[in-house]
Amino acid sequence: MEQPKLKIGIMSEVEIALCFNGEYSSSAKGITYFGNQTVRLENSQILLNDLPVQTDELLFEPLDKKNGSFELKDVTIGIQFHWERKENQLFKGALQFLTENNKLVAINILPLEDYLISVISSEMSATSSMELLKAHAITSRSWLIAQVVKGKELRQAREKYQTIFETDDEYIRWWDREDHALFDVCADDHCQRYQGITRQTSPLVEKAVSETAGLVLMSGGQVCDARFSKSCGGVTETFEQVWEPIEHPYLQTLYDYNEKVSDIGMKLTEEFSAKAWIRSSPAAFCNTTDHKVLSQVLNDYDQETVDFYRWKVSYTQSEIAELIKRKTGIDFGNIISLNPIQRGHSGRIIKLEIVGTLKTMVYGKELQIRKILSNSHLYSSAFVVDRNDISDGIPAQFVLTGAGWGHGVGLCQIGAAMMGEKGYSHEAILKHYFVGAELRRAYNKEI
């Protein structure tokens, strides 16, 4: 295959301010633009610098494809996470504007390998170990190509892709590729964190991408849908427990300690074992407080989170009742209990029963649970619940003790950073997290 060109959704607003650093040609006007510009949607019509554009889309391409860049103002990063904020971001490549849901969507278009250089720098420090950077480059590249393929399949499918299953007493939902119809991937943590060339890269990142160019993980003749998260909490989760119910042989549960799939001596799908595991702090690659290792994976705003391998969150009765009502749109009354109905192999809760004085309801999957029980996201759904100060069956306080940061499927970024620090090769890191997958070159590309 040839190296794909990607469409990355950066932001969606009614009005977007930008600046071209170099001359950009316009598909709509047939002239070139330089410097500050404003694109606005008004009465379903695109306005460029307050002048109407007689088209449903705008495309700007740099005349200098190597050095041309543009800046988008006030891009929201960390959407719905605890560190959500706005920043100006700089990008290479082309810029496209489309309309969706009465807003403008800004889309960056550029070659996959150029995208990867930015992703690796955005997801982690540009000073990380070479083996970690190579492992992450291959993981990200594999995931991306798998999403492009899946996107094409979804567009060609006759049946609508189903991600919500709802009854009167159960609501199950997961988020994945189907959320993006206008572009291949988004720029936020929903897909892979991408911030253009805003984050300073390094010769090390460029070398890692160049030396692995075109390399992907393969299984069963297909490019692996290679996932990753910040910290698995000691045990990785299977794909089907988090997203659509399709098993992937390379995304299995494993103990994050050695290169073998290990039976850790307890079934974390069982409540007793899950509680014992989550309340302990067992040895694992990702169980570290080593600042040198953590700084490879955690950018400045990520390091605002100090507890991730094991963590605690507490709510008063009024806090949790208000939170659940606001997040679900349902008045449960006072919250009596939060009952795990189903746990995954890592101890992550896949289905949670919320019992209130007015309503009982089951929610899943893991991200839906994390959204309901936090103003942004809980670090993970691998948690146990303590009810304190119970009076007439109503707890005055709920304490959630949890493990890990993220969905826990595939590569554990902090664990992989520790493996790189300990001298593991990128091949060994990938073999550890993607069981049975093989490295193959999908295309040739020199940076």
Secondary structure, 3 states (H helix, E strand, C coil): CCCCEEEEEEEEECEEEEEEEEEEEECCCCCEEEEEEEEEEECCEEEECCEECCCCCEEEEECCCCCCEEEEEEEEECCCCCCCEEEEEEEECEEEEEEECCEEEEEEEEEHHHHHHHHHHHHCCCCCCHHHHHHHHHHHHHHHHHHHHHHHHHHHCCCCCCCEEECCCEEEECCCHHHCCCCCEECCCCCCCCCCCCCCCCHHHHHHHHHCCCEEEEECCEECCCCEECECCCECECHHHHCCCCCCCCCCCCECCCCCCCCCCCCCCCHHHHHHHHHCCCCCCCCCCCHHHHHHHCCCCHHHCCCCCEEEEEEEHHHHHHHHHHHHCCCCCCEEEEEEEEECCCCCEEEEEEEECCCEEEEECHHHHHHHCCCCCCCCCCEEEEEEEEECCEEEEEEEEEECECCCECEEHHHHHHHHHCCCCHHHHHHHHCCCCEEEECCCCCC
